[in-house]
Amino acid sequence: MSTAPAADDTAPSEPFGLYCDSITLRDGTPLDMPISGVTVVVGPNNSGKSTLLREIHMSLTNPGRVFPENLAVSSAQWKAMGSVEQFKEWIDSNYEIAKRSVVGEEVVKFHQAETLLYQALQSWENPNSPSTSVLSMIFLSRSDVSERIAMVAETGRRATTDTPPTHPLHYIEDERSLMSRLDRVASDIFGIRLTLDNTMANLRVRIGMPDTAAPRYDEETREYTRAVNKLPQLSYQGDGVRHFIGMLLPLLTSKCTVTIIDEPEAFLHPPQAFALGRLLGQIARERSMQVLLATHDKDLLAGLTFSDAPLTVIRTQRTHEEARVTLLDRAAIENLWQNPVLRYSNVLSGLFHQVAVLAEAEDDCRFYEAALDEYRRRNSAGEDAASNQHLDILFVPTHGKGAMPKIAKLMRQLAIPVVIAADLDLLMEKTKVTQAAEAASAVDAKSRIKEIEDLWRDCMVEYRKSRPPRTVSQVRQALEAELNKASATDEYGNDLKNRLSDLISDDATPSTMLKRTGISAFHGESYNAATSLIKILEDSNVVLATVGELESFAPSVATAKGPQWLTDALEAKAHTHQPAQDHIKRLLDVANRAASEAMPIE
């Protein structure tokens, strides 16, 4: 990573340098970049996040060139902030840094550097000409994990303090306020102190503070040297702290205006990732930098939203070898994170999965996950195996049906494909049915609402108005199914008595009957309308449990509900039985289609 003179913590009133003005996607869509701030790329595994960064870097280092063969980015455009006179002054005052950026560290002839820097000067007014590639060498940097880890290794000291710096630690040595800030950050985030060791031939960062006061620069003492050398070196510490500090060193000292970082959250725990996100935003704003990064971490993304820096969020999705890139609304992310309930859920994690399945409760999510694992085990071969095996699904509990449309809409605003998985009694209220269809559908569901409402009326109005008298056979079947959930030695307690009474009584609520008996609760034309309604809801990414409710997948389990039900159901292998496997097959079919059709909603 190229480096340059340290800057003050406060950003200049007018940014100066070369900035990424915009990128043009393969389909011709332009994406404007904020002059100072953070652009973060999110998406599922293997969706093209790192590829997008590489293609942006390729386009910026080849200004004026279009790459039609790229998967996502066909070109990028530079913008020069500042006049030609300002740039000439910058060249004059930073000649050694600029020369080293464009011709490397090796000894070169003076006229070679002069020619390249003159070329850069001539390109300032036309930053998107091919010759501007020289400017990109000065103002653009790219950082990977191995480079950041290596950044904290010791480096040789300069012969004199007048020698131009070539490493971030040289700038830290020249500007002690930078070391103070680095020390504060390490103390706040890792609970450690940092000391710059300049007592030997090489500069290095050590953990802790010496027990002897630091002497004046020209009065170095043996006691202080010994005290410093007792401290452990940062380069010998864990990957997390080395990676974190190794990332900050060049960000705090570099003259680069555009920095590209892949997976900045590597080796970090959630609180540290959140702190890093917030810090990256602060540094970008303070130093008028553009930071472009790709992440898999919702905590880092949340930290960025708290930094007050301009933030652009791009989501990548790969479908059938096509890379889809969507610009997201920052306000939608902030709304999710600031919601006191959703903040501590896994909703934001949906950004890093191909599709989210919303279920009513935690037990539903865990049961469906187990059923999905079994389905994939059984169907590891076959023509649909590839899509079913690799579809990255996140199950999200919504804690009831009422929140499903709201959460689905919020996730769809973030270009996250959504499937709603609900019990059959969702049909009891027409409004909930239409709201679920509109919120989850990947296409305009309004065109289907009239048909949904007509089918709902045909099945539910008749169902609620007059159900035909039940036969003795139907009552017997219902009682046997309930009794089979208990073992012969179980106590005949009040809970079981009440459930049996509900089944015998004709006063059981329509909702209870739907949950208990499933789709068989409908008869005749009402049944035909119900099956048609269930099918059109699946076309709108809403999948109903035709068995009635979650507990109906495990009829042999005596536990009616509660925390013990899931354990008993899994031990009984209910998730491997055909009703559960049929339901998962329906969920997977809808999820695959939703992932391929996904588009954000306004």
N, C-alpha and C positions, 0 to 999 in steps of 0.2 A: 504494500500500500504506500503510495507516495505521501510525503509529509511536507509541512511548510511552517512558517512562523506562527507562533501561538497568537490567539485572538483573545480579546476581552470577553468576559462572561455576557456582556450586553451586546445585542446585535446593533450594527450600524443603522443609521436612519434610512439609508438607501443601500440595498444589497449590491455588492460588486462581484462580478465574476461571470462565468459561463454556466448557464442553467439549462436543464431539460425543459423545454417549453411545452412539448406535447409528444405523445406517441400515436402512431396510426396503426390500428389493428388490421389484421389480414383482410377483414371484410370492408375496410375503408373507413371504419368508425374512428374519429379522433378522440383521444382522452387528454384533456388539459392537465398539466401538473402544477401544483402550487409552487411559487418561487422559493419559499422557505417552508419546510414542513416535512411530513412523512407520507409516503405512499406505501401501503402494505398490501401484499398479495396473499390471499387466503384460499383454501380449497381442500378437497380430499387428497389422500395419497395418490400419487401418479396422475394428478390432474393438470400438471404443466406449470406449477409455480416456479420452480427453479429454471425451467425452460424459458418462461416469460422473462425472468431477470437476465438470463444469458442473451436472449434476443434483444432486449433493451440495450444491454452493454454493447453487443455487436453493432447495433444501429447507431449508437452514439459515437462509437469509435470509427464509424464509416459514414460520416455526415453526407447527406445528399444522395445516398444509395438506397435503393428499394430492394427488399429481400422477399420476393413473392413465394419462395419455397419455405419460408418460416411457418411454424405452426400457429403462431399467435400475432407477432408484431412484424409488420412489413417495413416500417421506418420509424425514425425518431428525429425530432427537430430541436435544435439548440436555440438559445436566446442569450445574447450578450447583454449584461447589465452594466452600464457604465460607458463613458465615451472612449474614443481611441486615445485621447490624451491621458485619461486615467489609466488605461491599460499600459501605455508607454511608461508612465510613472511607476506602475507596479513592476514592470519588467526591469526597470532601472534599479529599483530597490530590492528586488528578489531575483537578481540575475542568476546567482549560483543555484538557487532552488529550481528555477525554471529550466536552466540548462540540464541539471541532473534529471529532471522529469522527462525531457524530450530525447536525451541521448544516453541516459543510463549512467551507471556509476563508473564505467571504465574511463581511462584517460583519453580524451578526444582532442582533435585539433580545434583551436579557437574558432577558426572560420566556419567549421561545421555547426557548432552551436549557434554562432551568429546568424548563419543562413536560416536555420530552423526557427529561431526566435523572430527573425525578420518576417518569415513566412507566416508565423502566428499573428504578428502585428497586422499584416496585410489582410488576414482573414477575419479580423475582429468585426468589421462592418458587414461581413457576409458569413455568419457562423455556420451556415449549412452547405458551404461549398466543400468539395472533397479535400481541399488543403487544410480545412479546419481540424483534421485528425490530429494535428500537432497540438492544438488547444486542448483537445480531450485528454492528452497525456498529462497536461498540467492540472486540469480541474476535475478529472474523473478518477475515482478509485473504486476498487472492488475487493471485498473481504470475504474469505471463507474461514471455516472452522480451524483448519490447521494453521493458517496464517495468524489467527487471533491468539491461539495457544502459544505460538512461537514469539509473539510480540513481547511477552514478559521476560524473555531470556535476557541475560546480561549482554551489554554491548560496549564496545571500546569507547573510552573517553577521547575527546578531541585534544589535539596538541595544545591549542590555546582557546580561550573563550571567544576569540574573534573568528575562529574557524566556523564556517556555516554548518548548522546542525544537519545530520543525516538520519536521525532516529528520534522517535518521540521522546525518549528519555533525555536526549540533549535539550529539547525544548523545556522539559520538566526541570532540568538542572538550571536553565537560564531564567525560568519564570516560576518562582517558588509558590505563587498563588495557585498554580495549576496542581502542584503536589498537595497543597492543602485541600483543594476540592476533591482530589482523588482519595485522600485520606478520609474525608467526611463521608464520601459515598461508601467506601469499604466499611466504615464504622456503622453506618446506618443500615446497610443491607446484610453484611456478613458478621458484624460484631467484632471486626478486627481493625487494627491500626496499621498504617503503612509508613515506611521510612525509605527515602531514597539514599542508597549507599554510594557515596562518591569518594570513599576513602581509599580505594584501590585503583588499579589500572583500568578496570571495567566498571561501568555503571550497572547497578542492579537494584531491584526493589525488594525490601525485606518486610517480614511480618512482625509487627510490634513496634515499640518505641524504646530507644536505648535508655539505660538508667543513668546516663551521664549527659549533662547538658551539652548541646552542640556548640562548638567554639565558633569564633568568627572564621570567615572563609579562608583568611590568610594565617590562621593560628591553629591549624589542625593538631590535635593532641593524640598521643598514643592511647590514653585511657578511653577517649571517645571512639577511636578506631576499634579497640577491642570490644567495647560495648556494642557497637553496631554489628561487628562480625559474629557476635553470639546469636544474633537474631536469625531465624530461619528465612531462607530465600523464598520469595513468591513463586519462582519457577519450579519449586519442589512441592507445591501445594496441590490440592485437588483440581480436577478439570474445571469445575464450576467457577471458582474464584479466578483462576488463571484466564479462562475464556472471557469472563466478565470484564476484568481489568484490561486484558489484551484488546478488547473491543473499544473501550473508552479511550485508551492512550492516543490512538491516531485521530479519533473523533474530536478530542479536545485540542489537538495540536496541528492538524492538517489544514492546509490552505485549499484543499479540494472543496468544491461547492456541491458536488454530486457524489454520494457514496452509496454503493450497492452492497447489501448484506444479505446473505442467505442463512436462514435458520439462526438468528441471533439468540434464541432461547436455549440452544444446545447446552446440556448438562445442568440446567437451572431448575430449581423447585418452583412451584406456583408463586409464592410471595416474591421471590427474586425475579421471576419473569415479569410480574406486574411492575415491580420497581424499575426494571430495565426499560419496559415500554414507556413508562412515565419519563424516565431520564432521557431516552432517545428523543422524545418529543421536545423536551426542554432544550436540549443541546441544538437540535435543528432550528428551533425558533430563535434562541440566543445568538447563534452564529450564522444565521441566514443561510442554512444548508438545506439541500434536498437529500433526504435519506429514503432510499428505495429498498424494501426488505420483503422477504417471504417468510411466513411463519406457519407452524402447526398449532400454535398455543393461544388459547382464548384469554389467558391471564395477561400475556404480553399485549394482546390487542386491547384488552380493557385498560391497561396502564396507559396506552397511547391516547385513548379517548379522554383520560384525566389530565393530559399534559397541556391542554390549551393550545397545542400547535395545530396548524392546518393539517387535516388528515384526509387522505384519499384511500378508500378501501376497494380493492379489485378482487373479485372472486373468479377462480378458474374452475372449469368443469370439462372433463373429457368424455365425449360420447361418440362411439363408433369411429375412433381415430380422429375425431374433430375436436379441436380445442375451442371452448366457448369462454369468452371473457366478459364479465359484467361489472360495471361500475356501481358500487353500492352506496346507499344513503347513510352518511355518518349518523344522522339523527336517529335512524332506526336502530343502530347498534347501541347508541347511548340510551335509548328508551328501554331496550332489553336489559342493559347492565344496571340501570338506575332503578328498575322495578325491584322492590325489596324481596319479592318471592322469586322472580325469574333469575335474579342475580346469583342465587345460590342453587339454581337448577343446572341442568346440562343443556339448556336451550341454545346458548351461544356456541356450544360444541358442534352444533349442526353445520356451522360454516366449514368444518373440516371433514364432513361425511358426504356421501353421494346423495343420500335421502334420509329424511327423518320420519319415523313412524310415531304418531302421537297416540298414546294409550291412556286409559282412564286412571291407572294407579301403578305404583311400583310393582306390585305382584303381577299385573298384566304384562309389564315390560319384561320382567325376569322369565315368566312362563313362555312368552313368545320367543325370547332369545334362546331358551332351551329347545323349543320346538324347531326353531330355525337351524340350530346346530344339528339336530337329528335329521332334518330334511336334507341338509347339505351332505351329511354323511351317507345317506341312502342314495342320493342323486349326484354322486361325484363324477359320473360319466353320463354321456348322452348329449343331445344337441343343444339343450338349454343349460348345460352344466356350467359353462364359462361365465355367463351373466349371473347365474344364481350363486355361484361360488364366490365371485369377486365383488358383488355389489356391497358397498360399504354402508350398512344401515345403522343409524342411531335410534334407539328406542327412548322416547321422551315421555315421562309421566306428566299428566296435566292436572291430576288430583280432582277429577270429576269431568263430566261432559260440558259443563258450562263454560270452561276456559278454553275448550278445544278450538273454536273458531278464532278467538283472539290470538292465541299462540300461533296457530297456523298462518294467520295473516301476517303477523310480525316476522315469522320465519320466511314466508314467501317474499316479503319486501327485501330480504337479504339474499334472494335468489336460491334459497334452500328448497329443493323439492320436498313436498310434504304428503304423507298419507295419514288419514285419520282412521284409527281402528277402535270402534265403539261397540258396546253391547247393543242388542237388538232394540231395547227400549228407547234408544234415540228416536225411534219412529213415533213415540207418543206425542211429540210436539212438532208441528209443521215448521215453526220458526227455526228450531234447532236444526232440523234437517236441511233446510235451505241455506242457513248460515254456514253449516259445515261444508256443504257442496261449493258454495261461493268462495269460501276461504281456502280450501285445499286444491281446487281445480287448477290445472296448468293451462287451461284455455278459458275463454270467456264463458263462465257457467251461467250467465244470465239468459243465454239462449235456451238453456235446459230447464230453467226454473219453472216455467209454465208446465212443462211435461212432468217434472218432479211433483209439483203441487197437485196436478190432476191425478197422478198415480197414488199419491199419499191419500187424497180424498177417497179414491176408490177402495183402498185397502183399509184405512184406519177409521173412516167415518162409520162404515158398516161394522167393523170389528168392535168399535166402542159402543155402537148403538144396540146391537142385538147379536150376541153370540149364540149359536144354536146350542140346545141342551147337550150336555156331554153324555156319552154312553157309559155304561158300566165298564166296558173294556178300556175306555180312555182313562177313567178314574183309577182302575186297577193298575194300568201301566204306569201312571204317575206315582201311585203309592209304592209300587215295586221299585221304581227307579230311586225313590228317596230312601227306602229301607235298605236298598243294596249299598248305599253309601256308608252304612254302619255295619259293624261286625255283630255276630250273634251274641257276643258277651257284653256289648256296650250297654250302658245304663239307659233305660227308657225315660229320659229326663224331659224337662219342660221345653227345651229348645226343639227336640225332635217332635214332641207332641204338637207344638204350635205349627211346625212346618207341615205335618200331616193334616192338621186341621185346615190349614189354608188350601191344601190340595183338594180336600173333600168338599169344602164350602164353595158354593156358587157365588159367594160375596168377595172372592179374591179379586184384587184390583186388576184392571187390564195390564198394567205395567208388570205386576207380579207374574201374571200368566205368561206374558211375552218372555220374561227372563227364565221362567221355569220350563216352558214347553218349546220355546224357540219358534221357528217358522211354521211348525205344525199347529200353532195357535190360530192360524188363518185357515179359512175354508172356502171352497168354491171360487167365485170371481174375486173375492177378497184375497185369496191365496195367489191367484194369477197376477193381480195387481202388485202384491207385495214382492213377488219374485222379480217382476219387471222393474220395480222401484229399486230393489237391491242392486240389480245389474246396472242401472243408469247411475246410481250413486258410485259404483266402482269406477265408472267412466269419469267421474268427478273426483276420484282419489279418496273416496270414503268407503271403507270396508266394514260391514256389520257382521257380528258373530251370529250366524244363522242358528246355532245351538241355543241361543238366548243370552247367556252371559258367560264370563270366564269360568265360573265354578262348574258350569255344565260340561266342560271338557273333562272333568274328573268325577263322574257320577259315583264311583266306588269310594270316594274319600268322605269320611264321616264328618270331618270338620267343615262347617258351613262356610265360614268366612274368617277373617282375622289373620294375624301373622303366622299362625301354624298351618294355614291352608296350603301355602305355596310349598312348604317343606313336605307335607303329606302328599301333595299332588305329584311332585317330582319323584319322591320315593316310590310312588305307585306307577311311575313311568307314564303318566297320563299324557305328557307332551309327545310321546312316541306313538300314541294311538291314532287311528285313522281320522277321527274328527279334528283333532288338533293339527295333523299333517295336512288335511284338506284346507283348513283355514289359512295355514302358513303359505300354502301354494297360491291361494288367492291374494294374500298380502304381497308375496314376492312378485307376482305378475303385475299387480298395480304399481308396486314400487319401481320395477324396471321401466315401466312406461313413463312414470312420473319423472324419473331421473333423465330420461331421454328427451322429454318435452319441456323440462323446467324453464320457466322464464320468470323474472321478477315482476311483481305487481306494483302499481303506483300507490 
